[in-house]
Amino acid sequence: MIKEEFSSGDSLVHSTDPRIKIIVAVLFSVVVAMLSNFLAIVAALAASLLLIMIARLSIKKVFYRVLLVNGLILLLWIFLPFTFKGQTLFVIGPLVGTKEGVWYASQITLKCNAILLALIAFLSTTPISTLGHAMSRLRFPDKIVHLFLFTYRYIHVIFHEYHRLTNAMKIRGFVPRTNVHTYRTYAYLVGMLLVRSYDRAQRIHNAMLCRGFSGRYYTLSQFSINRLRDILFLSLMLAAILGLVILQWKTIS
């Protein structure tokens, strides 16, 4: 089961209408991804950190999540400074690190962390089921909403099925090695997992049709943007995003 450790709370971010959080998260991510001014990027990262503090999330748990993503970003630092053409900054044996390569890697690192922290603050503070219904209210395509909600609902079922199959392999004495038999066995495992997932999906779909499913989810949750704090939060975030755009535009001009 997917753990929603940040979804409960009484902070300003938690109580904000989920539709506002989705809209702001998308706008913020797009704007930050397009930034190239170092001051604007640092400001975006500072804004994301401020959102984490406002949401009163556990810094330790947030750090672990960010650390996982930065493990992938570390690969950029291994290759990018030495493959990006530009002014020589340092030399390690036959490898030549360029100033432009380091700058480009720094940009990617800061922007990725800013976007990730903002998404944690905006989206993880809302239950996943509520996010799905909010996406439906924002007129997201029904198929995307269904895929999102079904993934959340059944990913742990597939995970348990995978463990059941691997346990059956171990009981039969299977020990993974670097040989053809191991590769073939894992291929069978993936194939069985796909077949059983498809079979379960068919049964679920038929059960939903028997219950009158017509292609749309209905919920008793009602969303309304009529609270002063929702309007205030939206105004502040739009102002912050506009500020980032102004910082970037001043650099370009």
ZIDA-V57284 format. One record per residue. N is the residue number from 0. SS is DSSP state (A for helix, B for strand, O for the rest). PHI is phi in degrees with one decimal (NA if undefined). OMEGA is omega as a letter, one per 40 degrees, with the letter a starting at -180 (* if undefined). Layout:
N;SS;PHI;OMEGA
N;SS;PHI;OMEGA
//
This chain:
0;O;NA;i
1;O;-72.7;a
2;O;-84.7;i
3;O;-108.0;a
4;O;-70.6;a
5;O;-102.7;a
6;O;-76.5;a
7;O;-105.5;i
8;O;167.2;a
9;O;-121.7;a
10;O;-77.6;i
11;A;-61.1;a
12;A;-67.9;i
13;A;-62.8;a
14;A;-85.3;i
15;O;-71.7;i
16;O;-54.0;a
17;A;-60.5;i
18;A;-65.5;i
19;A;-64.6;a
20;A;-64.9;i
21;A;-66.5;a
22;A;-62.5;a
23;A;-66.3;i
24;A;-62.2;i
25;A;-65.9;a
26;A;-61.4;a
27;A;-62.1;a
28;A;-64.4;a
29;A;-64.7;a
30;A;-64.3;a
31;A;-64.0;a
32;A;-62.7;a
33;A;-93.5;a
34;O;-71.9;i
35;O;-133.6;i
36;O;-80.3;a
37;A;-60.8;i
38;A;-63.2;i
39;A;-66.9;i
40;A;-65.6;i
41;A;-63.4;i
42;A;-63.4;i
43;A;-64.4;i
44;A;-64.6;i
45;A;-64.2;i
46;A;-63.4;i
47;A;-64.8;i
48;A;-63.2;i
49;A;-63.9;i
50;A;-63.4;i
51;A;-61.1;i
52;A;-68.6;i
53;A;-63.9;i
54;A;-74.1;i
55;O;56.4;i
56;O;-87.9;i
57;O;-66.1;a
58;A;-61.8;a
59;A;-63.5;a
60;A;-69.0;i
61;A;-64.0;a
62;A;-60.6;i
63;A;-63.7;i
64;A;-67.7;i
65;A;-68.3;a
66;A;-63.0;i
67;A;-61.8;i
68;A;-68.5;a
69;A;-69.0;i
70;A;-63.2;i
71;A;-74.5;i
72;A;-65.0;i
73;A;-57.7;i
74;A;-62.2;i
75;A;-63.5;a
76;A;-69.2;i
77;A;-76.8;a
78;A;-108.1;a
79;A;-60.5;a
80;A;-60.3;a
81;A;-99.0;a
82;A;-114.1;a
83;O;-93.4;a
84;O;-71.8;i
85;O;162.3;a
86;O;-74.5;a
87;B;-66.1;i
88;B;-109.3;i
89;B;-155.8;a
90;B;-130.6;i
91;B;-123.4;a
92;O;61.4;i
93;O;-82.4;a
94;B;-92.4;a
95;B;-117.3;i
96;B;-89.4;a
97;B;-104.6;i
98;A;-64.5;i
99;A;-65.8;i
100;A;-65.9;i
101;A;-65.6;a
102;A;-65.0;a
103;A;-66.1;i
104;A;-64.5;i
105;A;-64.9;i
106;A;-58.9;a
107;A;-61.4;a
108;A;-62.8;a
109;A;-65.5;a
110;A;-68.8;i
111;A;-61.9;i
112;A;-68.2;i
113;A;-63.5;i
114;A;-66.6;a
115;A;-61.9;i
116;A;-63.2;i
117;A;-65.2;i
118;A;-65.6;i
119;A;-61.8;a
120;A;-66.6;a
121;A;-82.1;a
122;A;-92.0;a
123;O;-74.2;i
124;O;-87.3;i
125;O;-125.9;i
126;O;-56.0;a
127;A;-61.7;i
128;A;-62.6;i
129;A;-66.5;i
130;A;-60.6;i
131;A;-61.3;i
132;A;-68.7;i
133;A;-66.2;i
134;A;-60.8;i
135;A;-64.3;i
136;A;-67.6;i
137;O;-86.4;i
138;O;67.0;i
139;O;-63.7;i
140;O;-54.7;a
141;A;-57.9;a
142;A;-65.2;i
143;A;-67.6;i
144;A;-62.8;i
145;A;-62.7;i
146;A;-61.7;i
147;A;-62.9;a
148;A;-70.5;i
149;A;-69.4;i
150;A;-61.5;i
151;A;-63.5;a
152;A;-73.2;a
153;A;-114.3;i
154;A;-65.0;i
155;A;-72.7;i
156;A;-66.1;i
157;A;-65.1;i
158;A;-63.2;i
159;A;-66.8;i
160;A;-64.4;i
161;A;-61.8;i
162;A;-66.3;i
163;A;-64.4;i
164;A;-68.8;i
165;A;-67.0;i
166;A;-64.3;i
167;A;-64.1;i
168;A;-64.5;a
169;A;-65.8;i
170;A;-62.2;i
171;O;-85.2;i
172;O;85.8;a
173;O;-74.2;i
174;O;-126.3;a
175;O;-65.5;i
176;O;-138.6;i
177;O;-93.2;i
178;O;-143.5;a
179;A;-64.0;a
180;A;-60.1;i
181;A;-65.0;i
182;A;-62.9;i
183;A;-65.9;a
184;A;-63.5;i
185;A;-67.4;i
186;A;-64.7;i
187;A;-62.6;i
188;A;-61.6;i
189;A;-63.1;i
190;A;-62.5;i
191;A;-64.1;i
192;A;-64.7;i
193;A;-66.7;a
194;A;-64.2;a
195;A;-69.7;i
196;A;-65.7;i
197;A;-64.5;i
198;A;-63.0;i
199;A;-66.1;i
200;A;-61.4;i
201;A;-63.3;a
202;A;-64.8;i
203;A;-65.0;i
204;A;-62.2;i
205;A;-64.5;i
206;A;-64.3;i
207;A;-67.2;i
208;A;-63.9;i
209;A;-64.2;i
210;O;-94.6;i
211;O;88.1;i
212;O;-65.3;a
213;O;-119.6;i
214;O;98.9;a
215;O;-144.7;i
216;O;-87.8;i
217;O;-121.4;a
218;O;-139.2;i
219;O;-85.0;a
220;O;-71.7;i
221;O;-116.4;i
222;O;-109.2;i
223;O;-150.8;i
224;O;-97.1;i
225;O;-133.2;i
226;O;-94.9;a
227;A;-61.9;a
228;A;-69.0;i
229;A;-65.7;a
230;A;-65.6;i
231;A;-65.6;i
232;A;-62.9;i
233;A;-62.4;a
234;A;-64.6;i
235;A;-64.5;a
236;A;-69.6;i
237;A;-65.6;i
238;A;-66.1;i
239;A;-65.2;i
240;A;-64.4;i
241;A;-63.2;i
242;A;-62.2;i
243;A;-64.4;i
244;A;-63.8;i
245;A;-65.6;i
246;A;-60.6;i
247;A;-66.6;a
248;A;-67.9;i
249;A;-64.9;i
250;A;-66.4;a
251;A;-65.3;a
252;O;-75.6;*
//
